[in-house]
Amino acid sequence: MSIAIYILLMALTTYLIRMIPFTLMRKSIKSRFIKSFLYYIPYAVLSAMTFPAIFYSTGNEISAIVGTIAALVLAFYKKPLIVVSIVAAAVAFVTAVIIKFI
């Protein structure tokens, strides 16, 4: 198959995933439970995709855990996302370097 067919199939799949809810659900959702459920789905999916990648990204689980703890502490104190990500990456890197020398 050519790459153009692959791109066309991916575009069609993406379009169908986005179009089907609009065509099937014409009325407004009134259930508080369903609204709450739909509100938290993106956070749950993002967490499920991100956390495994965090622990295997550095090649050393200890440095990944230390970087994650640093990120969680900064996030708890409501620091900006860019600060959290840069500090967490720096802490994980420094921890990996220290572990290498020990």
DSSP file with accessible surface (Angstrom, degrees, kcal/mol):
  #  RESIDUE AA STRUCTURE BP1 BP2  ACC     N-H-->O    O-->H-N    N-H-->O    O-->H-N    TCO  KAPPA ALPHA  PHI   PSI    X-CA   Y-CA   Z-CA
    1    1 A M              0   0  156      0, 0.0     2,-0.1     0, 0.0     0, 0.0   0.000 360.0 360.0 360.0 147.7    0.0    0.0    0.0
    2    2 A S     >  -     0   0   62      1,-0.1     4,-1.5     4,-0.0     3,-0.4  -0.404 360.0-114.1 -85.1 162.8    1.1    3.5   -0.7
    3    3 A I  H  > S+     0   0  128      1,-0.2     4,-2.5     2,-0.2     5,-0.2   0.824 113.8  63.5 -66.6 -27.4    1.6    6.1    2.1
    4    4 A A  H  > S+     0   0   65      1,-0.2     4,-2.4     2,-0.2    -1,-0.2   0.896 101.8  50.0 -65.8 -36.3   -1.3    8.1    0.6
    5    5 A I  H  > S+     0   0   72     -3,-0.4     4,-2.7     2,-0.2    -1,-0.2   0.916 109.8  51.0 -68.1 -40.7   -3.7    5.3    1.4
    6    6 A Y  H  X S+     0   0  123     -4,-1.5     4,-2.4     2,-0.2    -2,-0.2   0.931 111.6  47.2 -60.2 -44.9   -2.4    5.1    4.9
    7    7 A I  H  X S+     0   0  101     -4,-2.5     4,-2.5     2,-0.2    -2,-0.2   0.915 111.7  50.8 -64.0 -41.7   -2.9    8.8    5.4
    8    8 A L  H  X S+     0   0  121     -4,-2.4     4,-2.5     2,-0.2    -2,-0.2   0.929 111.0  48.0 -62.4 -43.5   -6.3    8.7    3.9
    9    9 A L  H  X S+     0   0   82     -4,-2.7     4,-2.5     1,-0.2    -2,-0.2   0.900 112.0  49.6 -65.3 -39.2   -7.4    5.8    6.3
   10   10 A M  H  X S+     0   0  123     -4,-2.4     4,-2.5    -5,-0.2    -1,-0.2   0.913 111.9  48.4 -65.7 -41.1   -6.0    7.6    9.3
   11   11 A A  H  X S+     0   0   58     -4,-2.5     4,-2.5     2,-0.2    -2,-0.2   0.919 112.0  49.1 -65.0 -41.7   -7.8   10.8    8.4
   12   12 A L  H  X S+     0   0   93     -4,-2.5     4,-2.6     2,-0.2    -2,-0.2   0.925 111.8  48.9 -64.5 -43.3  -11.1    8.9    7.8
   13   13 A T  H  X S+     0   0   79     -4,-2.5     4,-2.3     2,-0.2    -2,-0.2   0.933 112.6  47.4 -61.6 -46.6  -10.7    7.1   11.2
   14   14 A T  H  X S+     0   0   66     -4,-2.5     4,-1.6     1,-0.2    -2,-0.2   0.920 112.7  49.6 -62.2 -41.6  -10.0   10.4   13.0
   15   15 A Y  H  X S+     0   0  142     -4,-2.5     4,-2.3    -5,-0.2    -2,-0.2   0.922 110.5  49.7 -64.1 -43.7  -12.9   12.0   11.3
   16   16 A L  H  X S+     0   0   69     -4,-2.6     4,-2.4     1,-0.2    -1,-0.2   0.904 107.4  54.4 -63.6 -40.7  -15.3    9.2   12.2
   17   17 A I  H  < S+     0   0  118     -4,-2.3    -1,-0.2     1,-0.2    -2,-0.2   0.884 116.4  38.6 -61.6 -35.4  -14.3    9.2   15.8
   18   18 A R  H  X S+     0   0  172     -4,-1.6     4,-0.6    -5,-0.2    -1,-0.2   0.788 118.0  48.3 -85.1 -28.1  -15.1   12.9   16.0
   19   19 A M  H  X S+     0   0   57     -4,-2.3     4,-1.9    -5,-0.2     3,-0.3   0.869  97.4  66.5 -83.2 -37.5  -18.2   12.9   13.9
   20   20 A I  H  X S+     0   0   77     -4,-2.4     4,-2.3     1,-0.2     5,-0.3   0.905  99.4  50.1 -57.5 -46.5  -20.1    9.9   15.4
   21   21 A P  H  > S+     0   0   69      0, 0.0     4,-2.0     0, 0.0    -1,-0.2   0.896 110.3  51.8 -60.9 -35.4  -20.8   11.6   18.8
   22   22 A F  H  < S+     0   0  166     -4,-0.6    -2,-0.2    -3,-0.3    -3,-0.1   0.869 113.8  42.8 -67.6 -35.7  -22.1   14.7   17.1
   23   23 A T  H  < S+     0   0   61     -4,-1.9    -1,-0.2     1,-0.1     3,-0.2   0.825 118.9  42.6 -80.5 -30.7  -24.5   12.7   14.9
   24   24 A L  H  < S+     0   0  131     -4,-2.3     2,-0.8    -5,-0.2    -2,-0.2   0.787 110.9  54.5 -85.9 -28.4  -25.8   10.4   17.6
   25   25 A M     <  +     0   0  105     -4,-2.0    -1,-0.2    -5,-0.3     4,-0.1  -0.791  54.2 151.7-113.2  91.8  -26.2   12.8   20.5
   26   26 A R        +     0   0  207     -2,-0.8     2,-0.2    -3,-0.2    -1,-0.2   0.743  56.3  71.3 -89.0 -27.4  -28.4   15.7   19.4
   27   27 A K  S    S-     0   0  185      1,-0.1     2,-0.2     0, 0.0     3,-0.0  -0.543  91.0 -99.7 -90.9 159.1  -29.8   16.6   22.8
   28   28 A S        -     0   0   91     -2,-0.2     2,-0.5     1,-0.1    -1,-0.1  -0.489  38.2-113.1 -72.9 143.5  -27.9   18.2   25.7
   29   29 A I        +     0   0   43     -2,-0.2    -1,-0.1     1,-0.2    -4,-0.0  -0.671  37.1 174.4 -80.6 124.6  -26.6   15.9   28.4
   30   30 A K        +     0   0  182     -2,-0.5     2,-0.3     5,-0.0    -1,-0.2   0.633  43.0 104.1-107.0 -17.1  -28.5   16.6   31.6
   31   31 A S     >  -     0   0   52      1,-0.2     4,-2.2     2,-0.0     5,-0.2  -0.517  58.2-153.0 -71.6 125.9  -27.2   13.9   33.9
   32   32 A R  H  > S+     0   0  220     -2,-0.3     4,-2.4     1,-0.2     5,-0.2   0.861  95.3  55.0 -66.1 -35.6  -24.7   15.3   36.4
   33   33 A F  H  > S+     0   0  159      2,-0.2     4,-2.7     1,-0.2    -1,-0.2   0.941 110.2  43.9 -63.1 -48.3  -23.1   11.8   36.7
   34   34 A I  H  > S+     0   0   76      2,-0.2     4,-2.8     1,-0.2     5,-0.2   0.910 113.7  51.2 -66.0 -40.9  -22.4   11.6   32.9
   35   35 A K  H  X S+     0   0  113     -4,-2.2     4,-1.8     2,-0.2    -1,-0.2   0.929 112.8  46.0 -61.0 -43.7  -21.3   15.2   32.7
   36   36 A S  H  X S+     0   0   58     -4,-2.4     4,-1.7     2,-0.2    -2,-0.2   0.918 112.5  51.0 -64.7 -43.0  -18.8   14.6   35.5
   37   37 A F  H  X S+     0   0  120     -4,-2.7     4,-0.9     1,-0.2     3,-0.2   0.942 112.3  45.7 -59.3 -47.9  -17.7   11.3   34.0
   38   38 A L  H  < S+     0   0   82     -4,-2.8    -1,-0.2     1,-0.2     3,-0.2   0.819 108.1  58.7 -67.3 -29.5  -17.0   13.0   30.6
   39   39 A Y  H  < S+     0   0  134     -4,-1.8     4,-0.4    -5,-0.2    -1,-0.2   0.894 110.1  41.5 -66.1 -38.7  -15.3   15.9   32.3
   40   40 A Y  H  X S+     0   0  135     -4,-1.7     4,-2.1    -3,-0.2    -1,-0.2   0.560  89.5  89.0 -90.8  -6.7  -12.6   13.6   33.9
   41   41 A I  H  X S+     0   0   60     -4,-0.9     4,-2.7     1,-0.2     5,-0.3   0.930  85.6  52.3 -58.6 -47.2  -12.0   11.3   31.0
   42   42 A P  H  > S+     0   0   77      0, 0.0     4,-2.5     0, 0.0    -1,-0.2   0.912 110.5  48.8 -59.0 -37.7   -9.2   13.4   29.4
   43   43 A Y  H  > S+     0   0  127     -4,-0.4     4,-2.3     2,-0.2    -2,-0.2   0.911 112.3  48.0 -66.8 -40.8   -7.3   13.6   32.7
   44   44 A A  H  X S+     0   0   60     -4,-2.1     4,-2.4     2,-0.2    -1,-0.2   0.926 113.8  46.4 -66.4 -42.8   -7.6    9.8   33.3
   45   45 A V  H  X S+     0   0   74     -4,-2.7     4,-1.9     2,-0.2     5,-0.2   0.926 112.3  50.2 -67.1 -42.4   -6.4    9.0   29.7
   46   46 A L  H  X S+     0   0  101     -4,-2.5     4,-2.3    -5,-0.3     5,-0.2   0.922 112.1  47.8 -62.4 -42.5   -3.5   11.5   30.0
   47   47 A S  H  X S+     0   0   56     -4,-2.3     4,-2.3     1,-0.2    -1,-0.2   0.916 109.8  52.4 -63.6 -42.9   -2.4   10.0   33.3
   48   48 A A  H  < S+     0   0   71     -4,-2.4    -1,-0.2     1,-0.2    -2,-0.2   0.834 115.9  40.7 -64.7 -31.0   -2.6    6.4   31.9
   49   49 A M  H  X S+     0   0  127     -4,-1.9     4,-0.7    -5,-0.2    -1,-0.2   0.818 119.0  44.8 -84.3 -31.3   -0.4    7.4   29.0
   50   50 A T  H  X S+     0   0   56     -4,-2.3     4,-2.1    -5,-0.2    -2,-0.2   0.917 101.2  60.2 -83.9 -45.2    2.0    9.5   30.9
   51   51 A F  H  X S+     0   0   86     -4,-2.3     4,-1.7     1,-0.2     5,-0.2   0.892 104.8  47.5 -60.8 -43.6    2.9    7.6   34.0
   52   52 A P  H  > S+     0   0   69      0, 0.0     4,-1.0     0, 0.0    -1,-0.2   0.918 112.7  51.3 -61.9 -37.3    4.4    4.5   32.4
   53   53 A A  H  X S+     0   0   59     -4,-0.7     4,-0.9     1,-0.2     3,-0.3   0.856 105.2  57.2 -66.6 -33.7    6.4    6.7   30.1
   54   54 A I  H >X S+     0   0   50     -4,-2.1     3,-0.6     1,-0.2     4,-0.5   0.938 107.5  46.4 -61.3 -45.8    7.8    8.7   33.1
   55   55 A F  H 3< S+     0   0   67     -4,-1.7    -1,-0.2     1,-0.2    -2,-0.2   0.678 119.6  38.2 -78.0 -15.2    9.2    5.6   34.8
   56   56 A Y  H 3< S+     0   0  173     -4,-1.0    -1,-0.2    -3,-0.3    -2,-0.2   0.391  95.3  83.5-111.5   3.3   10.9    4.2   31.7
   57   57 A S  H << S+     0   0   90     -4,-0.9    -2,-0.1    -3,-0.6    -3,-0.1   0.812  91.5  44.3 -79.4 -29.1   12.1    7.4   30.1
   58   58 A T  S  < S-     0   0   57     -4,-0.5    -1,-0.2     2,-0.2    -2,-0.1   0.661  98.0-126.7 -91.2 -17.3   15.4    7.8   32.1
   59   59 A G  S    S+     0   0   76     -4,-0.1     2,-0.4     1,-0.1    -3,-0.1   0.422  90.6  78.7  85.3  -5.9   16.6    4.3   32.0
   60   60 A N     >  -     0   0   43      1,-0.1     4,-1.8    -5,-0.0     5,-0.2  -0.951  66.6-156.4-138.4 117.5   16.9    4.4   35.8
   61   61 A E  H  > S+     0   0  117     -2,-0.4     4,-2.5     1,-0.2     5,-0.2   0.839  91.9  57.6 -65.9 -32.7   13.9    4.0   37.9
   62   62 A I  H  > S+     0   0  102      2,-0.2     4,-2.5     1,-0.2    -1,-0.2   0.943 108.3  45.1 -65.1 -45.4   15.4    5.8   40.9
   63   63 A S  H  > S+     0   0    0      1,-0.2     4,-2.4     2,-0.2    -1,-0.2   0.885 112.9  52.4 -66.4 -34.5   16.0    9.0   39.0
   64   64 A A  H  X S+     0   0    3     -4,-1.8     4,-2.4     2,-0.2    -2,-0.2   0.918 110.5  47.5 -66.2 -41.0   12.5    8.8   37.4
   65   65 A I  H  X S+     0   0   76     -4,-2.5     4,-2.6     2,-0.2    -2,-0.2   0.923 112.1  49.0 -66.3 -42.6   11.0    8.4   40.8
   66   66 A V  H  X S+     0   0   54     -4,-2.5     4,-2.3     1,-0.2    -2,-0.2   0.925 112.6  48.4 -64.3 -41.5   12.9   11.3   42.2
   67   67 A G  H  X S+     0   0    5     -4,-2.4     4,-2.3     2,-0.2    -1,-0.2   0.900 111.3  50.5 -64.5 -38.8   12.0   13.5   39.2
   68   68 A T  H  X S+     0   0   16     -4,-2.4     4,-2.7     2,-0.2    -2,-0.2   0.912 109.3  50.6 -65.9 -41.2    8.3   12.5   39.6
   69   69 A I  H  X S+     0   0   97     -4,-2.6     4,-2.5     2,-0.2     5,-0.2   0.922 109.8  50.6 -62.3 -42.3    8.4   13.4   43.3
   70   70 A A  H  X S+     0   0   20     -4,-2.3     4,-2.3     1,-0.2    -2,-0.2   0.923 111.6  48.4 -60.8 -41.7    9.9   16.8   42.5
   71   71 A A  H  X S+     0   0   23     -4,-2.3     4,-2.6     1,-0.2    -2,-0.2   0.915 111.3  49.5 -65.3 -41.9    7.2   17.4   39.9
   72   72 A L  H  X S+     0   0  100     -4,-2.7     4,-2.2     2,-0.2    -1,-0.2   0.894 110.7  49.8 -66.1 -38.5    4.4   16.4   42.3
   73   73 A V  H  X S+     0   0   73     -4,-2.5     4,-1.6     2,-0.2    -2,-0.2   0.939 113.5  45.2 -65.2 -45.7    5.8   18.7   45.0
   74   74 A L  H  <>S+     0   0   36     -4,-2.3     5,-2.0     1,-0.2    -2,-0.2   0.895 113.1  50.6 -65.5 -38.5    6.0   21.6   42.7
   75   75 A A  H ><5S+     0   0   54     -4,-2.6     3,-1.7     1,-0.2    -1,-0.2   0.877 105.7  56.7 -66.5 -36.0    2.5   20.9   41.3
   76   76 A F  H 3<5S+     0   0  152     -4,-2.2    -1,-0.2     1,-0.3    -2,-0.2   0.883 106.3  49.7 -61.5 -36.5    1.1   20.7   44.8
   77   77 A Y  T 3<5S-     0   0  154     -4,-1.6    -1,-0.3    -5,-0.1    -2,-0.2   0.245 118.7-116.3 -87.2  12.7    2.4   24.2   45.4
   78   78 A K  T < 5 +     0   0  187     -3,-1.7    -3,-0.2     1,-0.2    -2,-0.1   0.837  52.2 167.9  59.0  43.3    0.7   25.3   42.1
   79   79 A K      < -     0   0  109     -5,-2.0    -1,-0.2     1,-0.1     5,-0.1  -0.468  46.0 -84.3 -78.2 156.3    3.9   26.3   40.2
   80   80 A P     >  -     0   0   78      0, 0.0     4,-2.4     0, 0.0     3,-0.3  -0.247  37.2-115.3 -62.0 152.4    3.6   26.9   36.4
   81   81 A L  H  > S+     0   0  146      1,-0.2     4,-2.7     2,-0.2     5,-0.2   0.869 114.3  53.8 -58.7 -39.8    3.7   23.9   34.2
   82   82 A I  H  > S+     0   0  107      1,-0.2     4,-2.4     2,-0.2     5,-0.2   0.903 109.4  48.4 -65.3 -37.4    6.9   25.0   32.5
   83   83 A V  H  > S+     0   0   57     -3,-0.3     4,-2.6     2,-0.2     5,-0.3   0.937 111.9  49.8 -66.7 -44.3    8.7   25.3   35.9
   84   84 A V  H  X S+     0   0   16     -4,-2.4     4,-2.4     1,-0.2     5,-0.2   0.937 113.6  44.9 -60.2 -46.9    7.4   21.9   37.0
   85   85 A S  H  X S+     0   0   58     -4,-2.7     4,-2.2     2,-0.2    -1,-0.2   0.918 115.2  46.2 -68.8 -41.3    8.6   20.2   33.8
   86   86 A I  H  X S+     0   0  105     -4,-2.4     4,-2.5    -5,-0.2    -2,-0.2   0.938 115.9  44.9 -67.6 -45.4   12.0   21.9   33.7
   87   87 A V  H  X S+     0   0   55     -4,-2.6     4,-3.0    -5,-0.2     5,-0.2   0.924 113.4  50.5 -66.0 -41.5   12.8   21.3   37.4
   88   88 A A  H  X S+     0   0   16     -4,-2.4     4,-2.4    -5,-0.3    -1,-0.2   0.920 112.5  46.7 -62.7 -42.7   11.6   17.7   37.2
   89   89 A A  H  X S+     0   0   62     -4,-2.2     4,-2.5    -5,-0.2    -1,-0.2   0.914 113.9  48.4 -65.1 -41.8   13.7   17.0   34.2
   90   90 A A  H  X S+     0   0   48     -4,-2.5     4,-2.9     2,-0.2     5,-0.2   0.920 112.0  48.7 -65.1 -42.5   16.7   18.7   35.8
   91   91 A V  H  X S+     0   0   43     -4,-3.0     4,-2.5     2,-0.2     5,-0.2   0.921 112.3  48.5 -64.2 -42.6   16.3   16.7   39.1
   92   92 A A  H  X S+     0   0   12     -4,-2.4     4,-2.2    -5,-0.2    -2,-0.2   0.917 113.4  48.0 -63.7 -40.7   16.0   13.4   37.2
   93   93 A F  H  X S+     0   0  141     -4,-2.5     4,-2.3     2,-0.2    -2,-0.2   0.941 112.9  46.5 -65.5 -47.8   19.1   14.2   35.2
   94   94 A V  H  X S+     0   0   76     -4,-2.9     4,-2.7     1,-0.2     5,-0.2   0.912 112.4  51.3 -63.0 -40.5   21.2   15.2   38.2
   95   95 A T  H  X S+     0   0   24     -4,-2.5     4,-2.6    -5,-0.2    -1,-0.2   0.914 109.4  50.3 -62.9 -41.4   20.0   12.2   40.1
   96   96 A A  H  X S+     0   0   30     -4,-2.2     4,-2.0     2,-0.2    -2,-0.2   0.907 111.4  48.6 -64.0 -40.0   21.0    9.9   37.2
   97   97 A V  H  X S+     0   0   52     -4,-2.3     4,-1.5     2,-0.2    -2,-0.2   0.926 112.2  48.4 -66.5 -42.6   24.4   11.5   37.0
   98   98 A I  H  X S+     0   0   91     -4,-2.7     4,-1.0     1,-0.2     3,-0.3   0.921 111.2  50.4 -63.6 -42.5   24.9   11.1   40.8
   99   99 A I  H  < S+     0   0   51     -4,-2.6     3,-0.4     1,-0.2    -1,-0.2   0.879 106.2  56.6 -64.2 -34.7   23.8    7.5   40.6
  100  100 A K  H  < S+     0   0  179     -4,-2.0    -1,-0.2     1,-0.2    -2,-0.2   0.861 109.2  45.5 -64.7 -35.3   26.3    6.9   37.8
  101  101 A F  H  <        0   0  171     -4,-1.5    -1,-0.2    -3,-0.3    -2,-0.2   0.630 360.0 360.0 -83.5 -15.4   29.2    8.1   39.9
  102  102 A I     <        0   0  168     -4,-1.0    -3,-0.0    -3,-0.4    -4,-0.0  -0.453 360.0 360.0 -84.3 360.0   28.2    6.1   43.0
